[in-house]
């Protein structure tokens, strides 16, 4: 009984530290909460449903790390309704799941004019072998933000849908050098290399993609 009470006190303390102004303290609290596993998911979901409570971004991060699918609906709601920090954390958490049911929420967030989120989600959507991601990636591949456009052009090659060839040709013609590099590499993956792309362009395109991919920092 005493051990359980002690654990409860530690858990409550971790929840308080999720609202700390010190990012190191917050991050360590997220790790400790997530290490408790599925046993705390229901409690975390209940807290996340109350947008007036502090530390909700940390709750969302912990739920993403735990990876229990029961949290998907409440995370999707937080991505729509929370403040900016919570929305970013909820989007990151949703992206940790590769379930078809998270796609509508992720695709909806791609429409929000937030280049950091759009860039992150473009990168994530490439791991979904689902034709529903192609239209939004096609749109993002022409985004004025270079990083967003680069990630989207790269992701279109990963999805493997040949309907993306035409849009990749367009992004290759009109994009910045980094976007052109990603488009060239994706076109090669899709077997859609046009005659006007030289072997040297493909070579430097692949090199550019590899260089940026090596420097890509995971979103949380």
HELIX and SHEET records of a PDB file:
HELIX    1   1 UNK A    2  UNK A   17  1                                  16    
HELIX    2   2 UNK A   23  UNK A   35  1                                  13    
HELIX    3   3 UNK A   37  UNK A   40  5                                   4    
HELIX    4   4 UNK A   41  UNK A   48  1                                   8    
HELIX    5   5 UNK A   56  UNK A   66  1                                  11    
HELIX    6   6 UNK A   69  UNK A   71  5                                   3    
HELIX    7   7 UNK A   72  UNK A   81  1                                  10    
HELIX    8   8 UNK A   84  UNK A   95  1                                  12    
HELIX    9   9 UNK A  100  UNK A  102  5                                   3    
HELIX   10  10 UNK A  103  UNK A  110  1                                   8    
HELIX   11  11 UNK A  115  UNK A  125  1                                  11    
HELIX   12  12 UNK A  131  UNK A  133  5                                   3    
HELIX   13  13 UNK A  134  UNK A  140  1                                   7    
HELIX   14  14 UNK A  146  UNK A  159  1                                  14    
HELIX   15  15 UNK A  162  UNK A  164  5                                   3    
HELIX   16  16 UNK A  165  UNK A  174  1                                  10    
HELIX   17  17 UNK A  177  UNK A  190  1                                  14    
HELIX   18  18 UNK A  199  UNK A  215  1                                  17    
END                                                                             
